[in-house]
Amino acid sequence: MDQPMWVFGYGSLMWDGWEQRFAGKRFEGSALAGFHRSFNKASTVNWGTSVLPGPTLGLEEDSDAVVIGVAFEFPATMAAAVIEALTSREGRSFALEAHDVSLPPDHHSVSALVPVNSRRAKSYIGKLPLEARARMAAEARGKSGRCVNYALNVQSHLHSQGIVDEHVNAFVTKVIQLSGSEQASQ
């Protein structure tokens, strides 16, 4: 019997139902050690432009951190279709890296594909200080809208799933300060 395929989601993969068309099964509260969330990918279409890119969500290596997200299990027969969909969705700058993910309730580990923005890609902006990336988000607008709204939406979705992420919260707080927005972070 073929082994199932696993994918770990830490952003929009967690909440938009993409897994349903591939017969995916969700494991809420899964954990990926060694990374933290970071707005480290420059969007030049959806949330910004080539002149003023908008920072979007990715991961940064961090030996002391753990990202709480969702692990998805797929039948082995769906592996090629899932990889094709993820590659198209995440873009060329993201690699699908295999990492161990802890599953609830017994915390057993599985190897899952995790979309990670390449630090060598032109879209990688993680080396910029938080304030510089927050300023970009406060000012950027793309075809999907204002980047500040994207950041607020990420934070809201995480909170709705009971996830309080200190890195996301710090970024959103700084974006709100710099944008002069009346909306308060949660």
Secondary structure, 3 states (H helix, E strand, C coil): CCCCEEEEECCHHHCCCHHHHHCCEEEEEEEEEEEEEEEEEEECCCCCCCCCCEEEEEEEEEEEEEEEEEEEEECHHHHHHHHHHHHHHHCCCEEEEEEEEEECCCCEEEEEEEEEECCCCCCECCCCCHHHHHHHHHHCEECCEEHHHHHHHHHHHHHHCCCCCHHHHHHHHHHHHHHCCCCCCC
